[in-house]
Amino acid sequence: MAVKTKARTDIRPFTVEIPQAELDDLRTRVAATRWPDKETVADQSQGVPLATIQALARYWEKEYDWRKVEARLNAVPQFMTEIDGLDIHFIHVRSKHEDAMPLIVTHGWPGSIIEQMKIIEPLTDPTAHGGNASDAFHLVIPSLPGYGFSGKPTASGWGAEHTAQAWTELMKRLGYTRFVAQGGDWGALVVDQMALQAPPELAGIHSNMPGAVPPEIDNLFQSDTTGANDAPGKLPSNLSADEKRACEQLNYVWKHVAYALMMATRPQTLTGLVDSPVGLAAFLLDHDAASLKLISQAFDGKTVGLSRDDILDNITLYWLTNTAISSSRLYAENKLSFFAAKGVSSVPVAVSVFPDELYQAPQSWAEQAYPNLIYYNRLDKGGHFAAWEQPALFTQELRTAFRSLR
């Protein structure tokens, strides 16, 4: 008779320890890069400019120091726990203020826990960062399945829906009987699913990439990635100015998501990203036009929001954990629309709209998508990686957004 093994539910301390040989190998590979020809245009319309990726590679090979971010990671409490057969890595920082609100924050692609490192101290220790004790959070930051130091699924089934269930289990396992959740990019889909599942412990969610687009409009743009179906010409005639602007942004996004379509349909073909660090870097940089422009400035000597080290900390994490393809598989797992309203109804929802996000969700759409919308705010700066790029603004948004739920 087969003996069933008991599922592991223990929480184990985790430390990042990358062997020096792996860092040496990385430098060797970067130095040996075989370069393409220069782009034939004077802008970024063909992708990451040769000058940008070559500047990144020079810094990566000659000056970048992974040990600095490794030390920052190891300076915060990190853990591993098994959920549904998969190891989940997470940061867990409890505030010194015992009445703090428990909060789980979820990253996306091509991000990681690196995105949230700047918001840990302001959220958990607000009195040292311009806030009040009543603003404090107990903070949990997990790595998505297949990302960073989390386990890599060996079978299908780990989409946003499953991850949402796992996050609720994680928070309960940590002893939290009431908590809130935040997410952008994939994290936005995860928190929407958490709200749809509506566990009694979930007090509310916050999204900086809300699923607010009316499904009929979302379907128009999804079916028009080549422009052959003329989605803009089929839009309702009574759209407001904000709604028209959002449609223009969605039209652009759906015509420039080749990376997402590749990962969704043929992730295993991206083998080159596992073999070439510079190839991986170029792929990760080209998420959206605004972010690429911001990143290019960093490697042109103009640090605005993100530094060269910020960018390479994240890319190097992908390389050292060999997660280029395992992270891509989340796209292949996905059956949900990134931007369409999902039917969230009962759970309180807060929305922050940053100007350089993939689309700026109009308040009218947010109110329709989230009947229990408790907070909506449009900011004047920040983009897709809001917590990483504008940590002070992002921190203030979370403090304000969740204040009524304390």
C-alpha positions as a Markdown table, in Angstrom:
| # | Residue | x | y | z |
|---|---|---|---|---|
| 1 | Met | 0.0 | 0.0 | 0.0 |
| 2 | Ala | 1.4 | 3.4 | -1.0 |
| 3 | Val | 2.1 | 5.7 | 1.9 |
| 4 | Lys | 0.9 | 9.3 | 1.4 |
| 5 | Thr | 3.5 | 11.9 | 2.3 |
| 6 | Lys | 2.3 | 14.8 | 4.4 |
| 7 | Ala | 2.3 | 18.1 | 2.6 |
| 8 | Arg | 4.9 | 20.5 | 3.9 |
| 9 | Thr | 3.4 | 23.6 | 5.4 |
| 10 | Asp | 6.4 | 24.8 | 7.4 |
| 11 | Ile | 8.0 | 28.2 | 6.8 |
| 12 | Arg | 11.7 | 28.0 | 6.3 |
| 13 | Pro | 14.2 | 30.9 | 6.5 |
| 14 | Phe | 15.8 | 31.7 | 3.1 |
| 15 | Thr | 19.1 | 33.4 | 2.3 |
| 16 | Val | 20.4 | 34.4 | -1.2 |
| 17 | Glu | 23.8 | 32.9 | -1.8 |
| 18 | Ile | 25.0 | 33.0 | -5.4 |
| 19 | Pro | 28.3 | 31.2 | -6.1 |
| 20 | Gln | 31.0 | 33.4 | -7.4 |
| 21 | Ala | 31.6 | 31.1 | -10.3 |
| 22 | Glu | 28.1 | 31.9 | -11.6 |
| 23 | Leu | 28.9 | 35.7 | -11.5 |
| 24 | Asp | 32.2 | 35.1 | -13.2 |
| 25 | Asp | 30.4 | 33.1 | -15.9 |
| 26 | Leu | 27.9 | 35.9 | -16.4 |
| 27 | Arg | 30.7 | 38.4 | -17.0 |
| 28 | Thr | 32.4 | 36.1 | -19.5 |
| 29 | Arg | 29.1 | 35.6 | -21.4 |
| 30 | Val | 28.4 | 39.3 | -21.5 |
| 31 | Ala | 31.9 | 40.1 | -22.8 |
| 32 | Ala | 31.5 | 37.5 | -25.6 |
| 33 | Thr | 28.2 | 38.9 | -26.9 |
| 34 | Arg | 27.8 | 38.8 | -30.6 |
| 35 | Trp | 26.2 | 42.1 | -31.6 |
| 36 | Pro | 23.5 | 42.8 | -34.3 |
| 37 | Asp | 23.7 | 45.6 | -36.8 |
| 38 | Lys | 22.5 | 49.0 | -35.7 |
| 39 | Glu | 18.8 | 49.8 | -36.1 |
| 40 | Thr | 17.9 | 51.5 | -39.4 |
| 41 | Val | 15.7 | 54.2 | -37.7 |
| 42 | Ala | 16.5 | 57.1 | -35.5 |
| 43 | Asp | 14.0 | 56.3 | -32.8 |
| 44 | Gln | 13.0 | 53.2 | -30.7 |
| 45 | Ser | 10.3 | 51.9 | -33.1 |
| 46 | Gln | 12.4 | 48.8 | -34.0 |
| 47 | Gly | 13.0 | 47.9 | -30.3 |
| 48 | Val | 15.9 | 48.4 | -27.9 |
| 49 | Pro | 18.5 | 50.6 | -29.6 |
| 50 | Leu | 22.0 | 49.1 | -30.1 |
| 51 | Ala | 23.6 | 51.9 | -28.2 |
| 52 | Thr | 21.4 | 51.3 | -25.2 |
| 53 | Ile | 22.0 | 47.6 | -24.9 |
| 54 | Gln | 25.7 | 48.0 | -25.6 |
| 55 | Ala | 25.9 | 50.6 | -22.8 |
| 56 | Leu | 24.1 | 48.2 | -20.5 |
| 57 | Ala | 26.5 | 45.4 | -21.4 |
| 58 | Arg | 29.6 | 47.5 | -20.7 |
| 59 | Tyr | 28.3 | 48.5 | -17.3 |
| 60 | Trp | 27.2 | 44.9 | -16.5 |
| 61 | Glu | 30.6 | 43.5 | -17.4 |
| 62 | Lys | 32.9 | 46.2 | -16.0 |
| 63 | Glu | 31.2 | 47.8 | -13.0 |
| 64 | Tyr | 27.9 | 46.2 | -11.9 |
| 65 | Asp | 28.1 | 44.5 | -8.5 |
| 66 | Trp | 25.4 | 41.8 | -7.8 |
| 67 | Arg | 26.6 | 41.5 | -4.2 |
| 68 | Lys | 25.1 | 44.9 | -3.3 |
| 69 | Val | 21.6 | 43.8 | -4.1 |
| 70 | Glu | 22.2 | 40.4 | -2.6 |
| 71 | Ala | 23.1 | 42.1 | 0.7 |
| 72 | Arg | 19.9 | 44.2 | 0.5 |
| 73 | Leu | 17.8 | 41.1 | 0.0 |
| 74 | Asn | 19.5 | 39.3 | 2.9 |
| 75 | Ala | 19.0 | 42.3 | 5.1 |
| 76 | Val | 15.2 | 41.6 | 5.1 |
| 77 | Pro | 13.5 | 38.5 | 6.4 |
| 78 | Gln | 13.0 | 36.0 | 3.5 |
| 79 | Phe | 11.3 | 32.7 | 3.7 |
| 80 | Met | 10.2 | 29.6 | 1.7 |
| 81 | Thr | 7.0 | 27.6 | 2.1 |
| 82 | Glu | 5.4 | 24.9 | 0.0 |
| 83 | Ile | 1.9 | 25.5 | -1.3 |
| 84 | Asp | 0.2 | 22.9 | -3.5 |
| 85 | Gly | 3.4 | 21.2 | -4.1 |
| 86 | Leu | 5.4 | 24.3 | -5.1 |
| 87 | Asp | 8.0 | 26.2 | -3.1 |
| 88 | Ile | 7.0 | 29.8 | -2.8 |
| 89 | His | 9.6 | 32.4 | -1.9 |
| 90 | Phe | 8.6 | 35.6 | -0.1 |
| 91 | Ile | 9.8 | 38.5 | 1.9 |
| 92 | His | 7.9 | 39.1 | 5.2 |
| 93 | Val | 8.6 | 42.2 | 7.2 |
| 94 | Arg | 6.5 | 42.9 | 10.2 |
| 95 | Ser | 6.1 | 46.5 | 11.3 |
| 96 | Lys | 7.1 | 47.5 | 14.8 |
| 97 | His | 3.6 | 48.9 | 15.1 |
| 98 | Glu | 1.5 | 45.9 | 16.2 |
| 99 | Asp | -1.8 | 47.4 | 14.9 |
| 100 | Ala | -0.3 | 47.5 | 11.3 |
| 101 | Met | -2.5 | 46.3 | 8.5 |
| 102 | Pro | -1.2 | 43.1 | 6.8 |
| 103 | Leu | -0.6 | 43.7 | 3.1 |
| 104 | Ile | 0.6 | 41.3 | 0.3 |
| 105 | Val | 2.1 | 42.9 | -2.8 |
| 106 | Thr | 2.5 | 41.1 | -6.1 |
| 107 | His | 4.9 | 41.9 | -8.9 |
| 108 | Gly | 4.6 | 41.2 | -12.6 |
| 109 | Trp | 6.7 | 40.5 | -15.7 |
| 110 | Pro | 9.4 | 41.5 | -16.5 |
| 111 | Gly | 9.6 | 42.4 | -12.8 |
| 112 | Ser | 10.3 | 40.7 | -9.6 |
| 113 | Ile | 10.5 | 41.3 | -5.9 |
| 114 | Ile | 13.3 | 43.8 | -6.8 |
| 115 | Glu | 10.5 | 46.2 | -7.8 |
| 116 | Gln | 9.2 | 46.4 | -4.3 |
| 117 | Met | 12.4 | 46.7 | -2.3 |
| 118 | Lys | 12.2 | 50.5 | -2.1 |
| 119 | Ile | 8.7 | 50.5 | -0.5 |
| 120 | Ile | 9.5 | 48.0 | 2.3 |
| 121 | Glu | 10.8 | 50.6 | 4.9 |
| 122 | Pro | 8.2 | 53.3 | 4.1 |
| 123 | Leu | 5.3 | 50.9 | 4.4 |
| 124 | Thr | 6.5 | 49.0 | 7.5 |
| 125 | Asp | 8.1 | 52.0 | 9.3 |
| 126 | Pro | 6.0 | 55.0 | 8.3 |
| 127 | Thr | 7.1 | 57.2 | 11.3 |
| 128 | Ala | 10.6 | 57.2 | 9.9 |
| 129 | His | 9.4 | 58.1 | 6.4 |
| 130 | Gly | 6.9 | 60.9 | 6.7 |
| 131 | Gly | 3.9 | 59.0 | 7.8 |
| 132 | Asn | 2.0 | 58.1 | 11.0 |
| 133 | Ala | 2.0 | 54.9 | 13.0 |
| 134 | Ser | -1.6 | 54.5 | 11.8 |
| 135 | Asp | -0.2 | 54.1 | 8.3 |
| 136 | Ala | 1.9 | 51.0 | 9.1 |
| 137 | Phe | 1.7 | 47.7 | 7.2 |
| 138 | His | 2.9 | 44.2 | 7.9 |
| 139 | Leu | 4.3 | 43.5 | 4.5 |
| 140 | Val | 4.5 | 40.2 | 2.5 |
| 141 | Ile | 6.1 | 40.2 | -1.0 |
| 142 | Pro | 6.1 | 36.8 | -2.7 |
| 143 | Ser | 7.8 | 35.8 | -5.9 |
| 144 | Leu | 5.3 | 34.5 | -8.5 |
| 145 | Pro | 5.5 | 30.8 | -9.3 |
| 146 | Gly | 8.3 | 30.4 | -11.9 |
| 147 | Tyr | 9.9 | 33.7 | -11.0 |
| 148 | Gly | 12.9 | 34.6 | -8.9 |
| 149 | Phe | 13.6 | 32.1 | -6.1 |
| 150 | Ser | 10.1 | 30.5 | -6.1 |
| 151 | Gly | 9.7 | 27.0 | -7.5 |
| 152 | Lys | 9.2 | 26.4 | -11.2 |
| 153 | Pro | 5.9 | 24.6 | -12.0 |
| 154 | Thr | 6.6 | 21.3 | -13.8 |
| 155 | Ala | 3.0 | 20.9 | -15.0 |
| 156 | Ser | 0.3 | 23.3 | -16.2 |
| 157 | Gly | -2.2 | 24.9 | -13.7 |
| 158 | Trp | -0.4 | 27.8 | -12.1 |
| 159 | Gly | -2.2 | 30.7 | -13.6 |
| 160 | Ala | -3.4 | 33.9 | -11.9 |
| 161 | Glu | -6.4 | 32.1 | -10.4 |
| 162 | His | -4.3 | 29.4 | -8.7 |
| 163 | Thr | -1.8 | 32.0 | -7.6 |
| 164 | Ala | -4.6 | 34.0 | -6.0 |
| 165 | Gln | -5.7 | 31.0 | -4.0 |
| 166 | Ala | -2.1 | 30.4 | -2.9 |
| 167 | Trp | -1.6 | 34.0 | -1.7 |
| 168 | Thr | -4.7 | 33.7 | 0.5 |
| 169 | Glu | -3.3 | 30.4 | 1.9 |
| 170 | Leu | 0.1 | 32.1 | 2.4 |
| 171 | Met | -1.4 | 35.0 | 4.4 |
| 172 | Lys | -3.5 | 32.6 | 6.5 |
| 173 | Arg | -0.4 | 30.5 | 7.1 |
| 174 | Leu | 1.4 | 33.5 | 8.4 |
| 175 | Gly | -1.4 | 34.0 | 10.9 |
| 176 | Tyr | -3.2 | 36.9 | 9.3 |
| 177 | Thr | -7.0 | 36.7 | 9.7 |
| 178 | Arg | -7.6 | 40.0 | 7.8 |
| 179 | Phe | -5.5 | 41.5 | 5.1 |
| 180 | Val | -5.4 | 43.6 | 2.0 |
| 181 | Ala | -3.7 | 42.9 | -1.4 |
| 182 | Gln | -2.0 | 45.0 | -4.0 |
| 183 | Gly | -0.8 | 44.3 | -7.5 |
| 184 | Gly | 0.3 | 45.7 | -10.9 |
| 185 | Asp | 0.9 | 43.9 | -14.2 |
| 186 | Trp | 0.4 | 40.1 | -13.4 |
| 187 | Gly | -0.1 | 41.2 | -9.8 |
| 188 | Ala | -3.2 | 43.2 | -10.9 |
| 189 | Leu | -4.7 | 40.0 | -12.4 |
| 190 | Val | -3.9 | 38.1 | -9.2 |
| 191 | Val | -5.6 | 40.6 | -6.9 |
| 192 | Asp | -8.6 | 40.8 | -9.2 |
| 193 | Gln | -8.8 | 37.0 | -8.9 |
| 194 | Met | -8.4 | 37.2 | -5.1 |
| 195 | Ala | -11.4 | 39.7 | -5.1 |
| 196 | Leu | -13.5 | 37.4 | -7.3 |
| 197 | Gln | -12.7 | 34.4 | -4.9 |
| 198 | Ala | -13.5 | 36.8 | -2.1 |
| 199 | Pro | -12.1 | 34.9 | 0.9 |
| 200 | Pro | -13.4 | 36.2 | 4.2 |
| 201 | Glu | -10.0 | 37.3 | 5.2 |
| 202 | Leu | -9.6 | 39.7 | 2.3 |
| 203 | Ala | -10.6 | 43.2 | 3.3 |
| 204 | Gly | -9.7 | 45.0 | 0.0 |
| 205 | Ile | -7.5 | 45.3 | -3.0 |
| 206 | His | -5.5 | 48.0 | -4.7 |
| 207 | Ser | -4.5 | 47.9 | -8.4 |
| 208 | Asn | -2.2 | 50.2 | -10.4 |
| 209 | Met | -3.2 | 48.4 | -13.6 |
| 210 | Pro | -6.9 | 47.8 | -13.1 |
| 211 | Gly | -9.0 | 45.4 | -15.1 |
| 212 | Ala | -11.6 | 48.1 | -15.9 |
| 213 | Val | -12.0 | 48.0 | -19.7 |
| 214 | Pro | -15.6 | 47.2 | -20.8 |
| 215 | Pro | -15.3 | 43.6 | -22.3 |
| 216 | Glu | -16.9 | 44.6 | -25.6 |
| 217 | Ile | -14.2 | 47.3 | -26.1 |
| 218 | Asp | -11.4 | 45.0 | -24.9 |
| 219 | Asn | -12.5 | 42.3 | -27.4 |
| 220 | Leu | -12.4 | 44.9 | -30.3 |
| 221 | Phe | -8.7 | 45.6 | -29.6 |
| 222 | Gln | -7.7 | 42.1 | -28.9 |
| 223 | Ser | -9.0 | 41.0 | -32.3 |
| 224 | Asp | -7.2 | 43.8 | -34.1 |
| 225 | Thr | -3.5 | 43.3 | -33.4 |
| 226 | Thr | -2.7 | 43.9 | -37.1 |
| 227 | Gly | -5.1 | 46.7 | -37.7 |
| 228 | Ala | -7.1 | 44.8 | -40.3 |
| 229 | Asn | -10.3 | 44.9 | -38.3 |
| 230 | Asp | -10.3 | 48.7 | -37.7 |
| 231 | Ala | -11.2 | 48.5 | -34.0 |
| 232 | Pro | -11.1 | 52.3 | -33.6 |
| 233 | Gly | -13.7 | 52.6 | -36.2 |
| 234 | Lys | -16.1 | 50.3 | -34.4 |
| 235 | Leu | -16.0 | 52.0 | -31.0 |
| 236 | Pro | -19.2 | 53.4 | -29.4 |
| 237 | Ser | -19.9 | 57.0 | -30.4 |
| 238 | Asn | -20.7 | 58.2 | -26.9 |
| 239 | Leu | -17.2 | 57.8 | -25.3 |
| 240 | Ser | -16.0 | 60.6 | -23.0 |
| 241 | Ala | -12.6 | 62.3 | -23.7 |
| 242 | Asp | -10.9 | 60.1 | -21.0 |
| 243 | Glu | -12.4 | 56.9 | -22.5 |
| 244 | Lys | -11.3 | 57.9 | -26.0 |
| 245 | Arg | -7.8 | 58.5 | -24.8 |
| 246 | Ala | -7.8 | 55.1 | -23.0 |
| 247 | Cys | -9.0 | 53.5 | -26.3 |
| 248 | Glu | -6.1 | 55.1 | -28.2 |
| 249 | Gln | -3.7 | 53.7 | -25.6 |
| 250 | Leu | -5.2 | 50.2 | -25.8 |
| 251 | Asn | -5.1 | 50.3 | -29.6 |
| 252 | Tyr | -1.3 | 51.0 | -29.4 |
| 253 | Val | -0.7 | 48.4 | -26.7 |
| 254 | Trp | -2.4 | 45.5 | -28.6 |
| 255 | Lys | -0.4 | 46.3 | -31.7 |
| 256 | His | 2.9 | 46.2 | -29.7 |
| 257 | Val | 2.6 | 43.0 | -27.6 |
| 258 | Ala | 4.6 | 40.6 | -29.7 |
| 259 | Tyr | 6.7 | 39.7 | -26.7 |
| 260 | Ala | 3.5 | 38.6 | -24.8 |
| 261 | Leu | 2.1 | 36.7 | -27.8 |
| 262 | Met | 5.4 | 34.9 | -28.1 |
| 263 | Met | 5.4 | 33.9 | -24.5 |
| 264 | Ala | 1.8 | 32.9 | -24.6 |
| 265 | Thr | 2.1 | 30.7 | -27.6 |
| 266 | Arg | 5.7 | 29.5 | -27.8 |
| 267 | Pro | 7.5 | 30.0 | -24.5 |
| 268 | Gln | 9.9 | 27.1 | -24.9 |
| 269 | Thr | 11.2 | 28.5 | -28.2 |
| 270 | Leu | 12.8 | 31.4 | -26.2 |
| 271 | Thr | 15.8 | 29.1 | -25.4 |
| 272 | Gly | 18.2 | 31.9 | -26.5 |
| 273 | Leu | 17.2 | 33.9 | -23.5 |
| 274 | Val | 18.6 | 31.2 | -21.2 |
| 275 | Asp | 21.9 | 31.1 | -23.1 |
| 276 | Ser | 22.6 | 34.8 | -23.7 |
| 277 | Pro | 22.4 | 37.3 | -20.8 |
| 278 | Val | 22.4 | 40.2 | -23.2 |
| 279 | Gly | 19.7 | 38.6 | -25.3 |
| 280 | Leu | 17.7 | 38.2 | -22.0 |
| 281 | Ala | 18.3 | 41.8 | -21.1 |
| 282 | Ala | 17.1 | 43.2 | -24.4 |
| 283 | Phe | 13.9 | 41.1 | -24.2 |
| 284 | Leu | 13.2 | 42.2 | -20.7 |
| 285 | Leu | 13.8 | 45.9 | -21.5 |
| 286 | Asp | 11.3 | 46.0 | -24.3 |
| 287 | His | 8.1 | 45.8 | -22.3 |
| 288 | Asp | 6.5 | 49.1 | -23.2 |
| 289 | Ala | 7.6 | 52.3 | -25.0 |
| 290 | Ala | 7.5 | 54.6 | -21.9 |
| 291 | Ser | 9.5 | 52.1 | -19.8 |
| 292 | Leu | 12.1 | 51.6 | -22.5 |
| 293 | Lys | 12.5 | 55.3 | -22.9 |
| 294 | Leu | 13.1 | 55.7 | -19.1 |
| 295 | Ile | 15.6 | 52.8 | -19.0 |
| 296 | Ser | 17.4 | 54.2 | -22.0 |
| 297 | Gln | 17.9 | 57.4 | -20.2 |
| 298 | Ala | 19.5 | 55.6 | -17.3 |
| 299 | Phe | 22.2 | 54.2 | -19.6 |
| 300 | Asp | 22.6 | 57.6 | -21.2 |
| 301 | Gly | 23.7 | 59.2 | -18.0 |
| 302 | Lys | 20.2 | 60.5 | -17.0 |
| 303 | Thr | 18.8 | 58.7 | -14.0 |
| 304 | Val | 15.1 | 59.5 | -13.7 |
| 305 | Gly | 13.3 | 57.1 | -11.4 |
| 306 | Leu | 15.4 | 54.1 | -12.2 |
| 307 | Ser | 19.1 | 53.8 | -12.1 |
| 308 | Arg | 21.4 | 51.4 | -14.0 |
| 309 | Asp | 21.8 | 49.3 | -10.9 |
| 310 | Asp | 18.0 | 49.1 | -10.4 |
| 311 | Ile | 17.6 | 47.8 | -13.9 |
| 312 | Leu | 20.5 | 45.3 | -13.8 |
| 313 | Asp | 19.5 | 44.0 | -10.3 |
| 314 | Asn | 16.2 | 42.8 | -11.8 |
| 315 | Ile | 17.8 | 41.4 | -15.0 |
| 316 | Thr | 20.5 | 39.7 | -13.1 |
| 317 | Leu | 18.0 | 38.0 | -10.8 |
| 318 | Tyr | 16.3 | 36.5 | -13.9 |
| 319 | Trp | 19.6 | 35.3 | -15.2 |
| 320 | Leu | 20.9 | 33.8 | -12.0 |
| 321 | Thr | 17.6 | 32.0 | -11.3 |
| 322 | Asn | 17.3 | 30.8 | -14.9 |
| 323 | Thr | 13.7 | 31.9 | -15.0 |
| 324 | Ala | 13.4 | 33.4 | -18.5 |
| 325 | Ile | 11.3 | 30.5 | -19.7 |
| 326 | Ser | 9.6 | 29.5 | -16.5 |
| 327 | Ser | 8.3 | 33.1 | -16.0 |
| 328 | Ser | 7.2 | 33.2 | -19.6 |
| 329 | Arg | 4.9 | 30.2 | -19.1 |
| 330 | Leu | 2.6 | 32.3 | -17.0 |
| 331 | Tyr | 1.5 | 33.9 | -20.3 |
| 332 | Ala | 0.9 | 30.4 | -21.7 |
| 333 | Glu | -1.2 | 29.5 | -18.7 |
| 334 | Asn | -3.3 | 32.6 | -18.9 |
| 335 | Lys | -6.9 | 32.6 | -20.2 |
| 336 | Leu | -7.8 | 36.0 | -18.8 |
| 337 | Ser | -7.8 | 39.4 | -20.4 |
| 338 | Phe | -5.2 | 41.7 | -19.1 |
| 339 | Phe | -7.3 | 44.8 | -19.1 |
| 340 | Ala | -11.0 | 43.8 | -19.2 |
| 341 | Ala | -13.3 | 44.0 | -16.2 |
| 342 | Lys | -13.5 | 40.7 | -14.5 |
| 343 | Gly | -16.8 | 41.0 | -12.5 |
| 344 | Val | -15.3 | 42.0 | -9.1 |
| 345 | Ser | -18.3 | 43.1 | -7.1 |
| 346 | Ser | -18.2 | 42.8 | -3.3 |
| 347 | Val | -14.7 | 43.4 | -2.2 |
| 348 | Pro | -13.6 | 47.0 | -1.7 |
| 349 | Val | -11.2 | 48.2 | -4.5 |
| 350 | Ala | -8.8 | 51.1 | -4.7 |
| 351 | Val | -7.2 | 52.2 | -8.0 |
| 352 | Ser | -4.2 | 54.4 | -8.7 |
| 353 | Val | -3.7 | 55.6 | -12.3 |
| 354 | Phe | -0.1 | 56.5 | -13.3 |
| 355 | Pro | 0.3 | 58.6 | -16.5 |
| 356 | Asp | 2.8 | 56.3 | -18.2 |
| 357 | Glu | 0.9 | 53.0 | -17.5 |
| 358 | Leu | -0.1 | 50.9 | -20.5 |
| 359 | Tyr | -3.5 | 52.5 | -20.4 |
| 360 | Gln | -5.0 | 55.1 | -18.0 |
| 361 | Ala | -8.2 | 53.7 | -16.7 |
| 362 | Pro | -11.0 | 56.4 | -16.7 |
| 363 | Gln | -12.8 | 56.8 | -13.5 |
| 364 | Ser | -16.1 | 56.0 | -15.3 |
| 365 | Trp | -14.8 | 52.6 | -16.3 |
| 366 | Ala | -13.3 | 51.9 | -12.9 |
| 367 | Glu | -16.7 | 52.6 | -11.3 |
| 368 | Gln | -18.4 | 50.2 | -13.6 |
| 369 | Ala | -15.8 | 47.5 | -13.2 |
| 370 | Tyr | -15.6 | 47.8 | -9.4 |
| 371 | Pro | -19.0 | 48.6 | -7.9 |
| 372 | Asn | -17.4 | 48.9 | -4.5 |
| 373 | Leu | -14.7 | 51.4 | -5.6 |
| 374 | Ile | -13.5 | 53.1 | -2.4 |
| 375 | Tyr | -10.6 | 55.1 | -3.9 |
| 376 | Tyr | -9.6 | 56.4 | -7.3 |
| 377 | Asn | -6.7 | 58.8 | -8.1 |
| 378 | Arg | -4.8 | 59.9 | -11.1 |
| 379 | Leu | -1.1 | 60.9 | -10.5 |
| 380 | Asp | 1.0 | 63.2 | -12.5 |
| 381 | Lys | 4.1 | 61.0 | -12.8 |
| 382 | Gly | 5.1 | 57.4 | -12.8 |
| 383 | Gly | 4.7 | 54.4 | -15.1 |
| 384 | His | 4.2 | 50.7 | -15.3 |
| 385 | Phe | 6.8 | 49.9 | -12.6 |
| 386 | Ala | 5.3 | 52.5 | -10.2 |
| 387 | Ala | 6.6 | 51.1 | -6.9 |
| 388 | Trp | 10.1 | 50.8 | -8.3 |
| 389 | Glu | 10.2 | 54.1 | -10.2 |
| 390 | Gln | 8.2 | 56.3 | -7.8 |
| 391 | Pro | 8.3 | 54.6 | -4.4 |
| 392 | Ala | 7.3 | 57.7 | -2.4 |
| 393 | Leu | 4.2 | 58.4 | -4.5 |
| 394 | Phe | 3.4 | 54.7 | -4.5 |
| 395 | Thr | 3.7 | 54.4 | -0.7 |
| 396 | Gln | 1.4 | 57.4 | -0.2 |
| 397 | Glu | -1.1 | 55.9 | -2.6 |
| 398 | Leu | -1.3 | 52.7 | -0.5 |
| 399 | Arg | -1.5 | 54.6 | 2.8 |
| 400 | Thr | -4.4 | 56.7 | 1.5 |
| 401 | Ala | -6.1 | 54.0 | -0.5 |
| 402 | Phe | -6.5 | 51.6 | 2.4 |
| 403 | Arg | -7.0 | 54.1 | 5.2 |
| 404 | Ser | -10.8 | 53.6 | 5.3 |
| 405 | Leu | -10.4 | 49.9 | 5.7 |
| 406 | Arg | -8.3 | 50.0 | 8.9 |
